[in-house]
């Protein structure tokens, strides 16, 4: 009985450690490639913006990965003013797995010209998902394309 307080402390610390480890495994590390943000403004009243993001060690379960991607986009959208611009019609978040190939883009922009062109789209095997937000009828439509799966979420009554 004299060891009971130590056992309680040990069990509490063990439980805390296990929950911390489990929670950390669910979180993917998102690495925004802000220098690669692409604004397609060929049509002045129809601006489309694409953001590229690497995911370090993405979860192998599609449901967990999809939830983490949605959470990431929602967090990014809290401070994003682009959709408030009347000329912006859509935002597109493109996610790739961080690998030896895609890590190049952490410090470099795409180089589409010449013999040694380097574009992130060349690494289709590292492609994870696409999250698109489009304005429509005073609201917005959000779609996520995860590998070969598509899920559409309609917000504010858009069709």
C-alpha positions as CSV (number, residue, x, y, z in Angstrom):
1,X,0.0,0.0,0.0
2,X,2.9,2.4,0.6
3,X,3.6,2.3,-3.2
4,X,0.1,3.1,-4.2
5,X,0.8,6.9,-4.8
6,X,3.8,6.0,-7.0
7,X,1.7,3.5,-9.0
8,X,-1.0,6.2,-9.6
9,X,1.5,8.7,-10.7
10,X,3.2,6.1,-13.0
11,X,-0.2,5.1,-14.6
12,X,-1.2,8.8,-15.1
13,X,2.1,9.6,-16.7
14,X,1.9,6.5,-18.9
15,X,-1.6,7.4,-20.0
16,X,-0.6,11.0,-20.8
17,X,2.4,9.8,-22.8
18,X,0.4,7.3,-24.8
19,X,-2.3,9.9,-25.6
20,X,0.3,12.4,-26.7
21,X,2.0,9.9,-29.0
22,X,-1.3,8.7,-30.5
23,X,-2.5,12.3,-31.1
24,X,0.8,13.2,-32.8
25,X,0.5,10.3,-35.2
26,X,-2.8,11.6,-36.5
27,X,-1.3,15.0,-37.4
28,X,0.3,15.3,-40.8
29,X,3.0,17.9,-41.4
30,X,1.8,20.4,-44.0
31,X,4.5,22.4,-45.8
32,X,3.0,25.2,-47.9
33,X,5.0,26.1,-51.0
34,X,4.0,29.8,-51.0
35,X,6.6,30.7,-53.6
36,X,4.8,28.5,-56.0
37,X,1.3,30.1,-55.6
38,X,-0.1,30.5,-59.1
39,X,-2.6,33.2,-60.0
40,X,-4.3,32.7,-63.3
41,X,-5.6,36.1,-64.2
42,X,-5.9,35.8,-67.9
43,X,-9.5,36.9,-67.6
44,X,-9.7,39.9,-65.4
45,X,-13.1,39.0,-63.9
46,X,-12.3,35.3,-63.5
47,X,-9.2,35.0,-61.4
48,X,-8.2,31.5,-60.2
49,X,-5.5,31.0,-57.5
50,X,-3.7,27.7,-56.9
51,X,-1.7,26.9,-53.8
52,X,0.7,24.0,-53.6
53,X,1.3,22.1,-50.3
54,X,3.6,19.1,-49.5
55,X,2.5,16.6,-46.8
56,X,5.3,15.0,-44.9
57,X,4.5,11.3,-44.0
58,X,0.8,11.4,-45.0
59,X,-1.6,9.1,-43.2
60,X,-2.2,5.9,-45.1
61,X,-5.9,5.9,-44.2
62,X,-7.9,8.0,-46.7
63,X,-10.5,9.1,-44.2
64,X,-7.9,10.4,-41.7
65,X,-6.0,12.1,-44.5
66,X,-9.1,13.7,-46.0
67,X,-10.1,15.0,-42.5
68,X,-6.6,16.5,-42.0
69,X,-6.6,18.1,-45.5
70,X,-10.1,19.7,-44.8
71,X,-8.9,21.0,-41.5
72,X,-5.7,22.4,-43.1
73,X,-7.7,24.2,-45.8
74,X,-10.2,25.6,-43.3
75,X,-7.4,27.0,-41.2
76,X,-5.7,28.6,-44.2
77,X,-9.1,30.1,-45.3
78,X,-9.5,31.9,-41.9
79,X,-6.9,34.5,-42.9
80,X,-7.3,34.3,-46.7
81,X,-8.8,37.4,-48.3
82,X,-8.7,36.1,-51.9
83,X,-12.3,34.9,-52.1
84,X,-13.5,38.3,-50.9
85,X,-12.1,39.9,-54.1
86,X,-15.0,40.0,-56.6
87,X,-12.7,39.0,-59.4
88,X,-11.6,35.8,-57.8
89,X,-13.8,32.9,-58.8
90,X,-11.9,29.9,-57.3
91,X,-9.1,28.7,-55.0
92,X,-7.4,25.4,-55.6
93,X,-5.2,23.7,-53.0
94,X,-3.0,20.9,-54.6
95,X,-1.4,18.4,-52.2
96,X,1.7,16.2,-52.9
97,X,3.6,13.8,-50.7
98,X,6.9,15.1,-49.6
99,X,9.5,12.8,-51.2
100,X,13.0,13.2,-52.5
101,X,11.5,14.4,-55.8
102,X,9.0,16.9,-54.4
103,X,11.3,18.3,-51.7
104,X,13.1,20.1,-54.5
105,X,10.2,22.5,-54.6
106,X,10.6,23.6,-51.0
107,X,13.5,25.8,-52.1
108,X,12.9,26.2,-55.9
109,X,10.2,27.4,-58.2
110,X,9.0,25.3,-61.0
111,X,11.1,25.5,-64.2
112,X,8.9,24.5,-67.1
113,X,11.4,25.4,-69.9
114,X,14.4,23.8,-71.5
115,X,15.7,20.2,-71.5
116,X,15.9,20.0,-67.7
117,X,12.4,21.2,-66.9
118,X,11.3,20.6,-63.3
119,X,7.5,20.8,-62.6
120,X,5.8,19.3,-59.6
121,X,3.1,17.8,-61.9
122,X,5.8,15.5,-63.3
123,X,5.6,13.5,-60.0
124,X,2.1,12.1,-60.4
125,X,3.0,9.2,-58.1
126,X,3.4,11.7,-55.3
127,X,0.0,13.4,-55.9
128,X,-2.4,13.2,-53.0
129,X,-5.3,15.5,-53.3
130,X,-6.9,18.6,-54.8
131,X,-9.3,20.8,-52.8
132,X,-11.2,23.3,-54.9
133,X,-13.4,26.2,-53.6
134,X,-15.5,27.9,-56.2
135,X,-17.8,30.8,-55.9
136,X,-21.4,30.4,-57.2
137,X,-24.7,32.2,-56.7
138,X,-23.5,34.2,-53.7
139,X,-22.1,31.1,-52.0
140,X,-19.4,28.6,-52.6
141,X,-18.9,25.0,-53.6
142,X,-16.1,23.0,-52.1
143,X,-14.8,19.7,-53.6
144,X,-12.1,17.4,-52.5
145,X,-10.5,15.0,-54.9
146,X,-8.5,12.5,-52.9
147,X,-6.5,10.1,-55.2
148,X,-9.4,8.6,-57.2
149,X,-12.2,9.5,-54.8
150,X,-14.3,12.6,-55.1
151,X,-16.5,14.2,-52.4
152,X,-18.5,17.3,-53.0
153,X,-19.6,19.6,-50.2
154,X,-22.1,22.3,-51.1
155,X,-22.0,25.4,-48.9
156,X,-24.6,28.2,-48.9
157,X,-27.0,26.5,-51.3
158,X,-25.0,26.4,-54.5
159,X,-25.6,23.6,-56.9
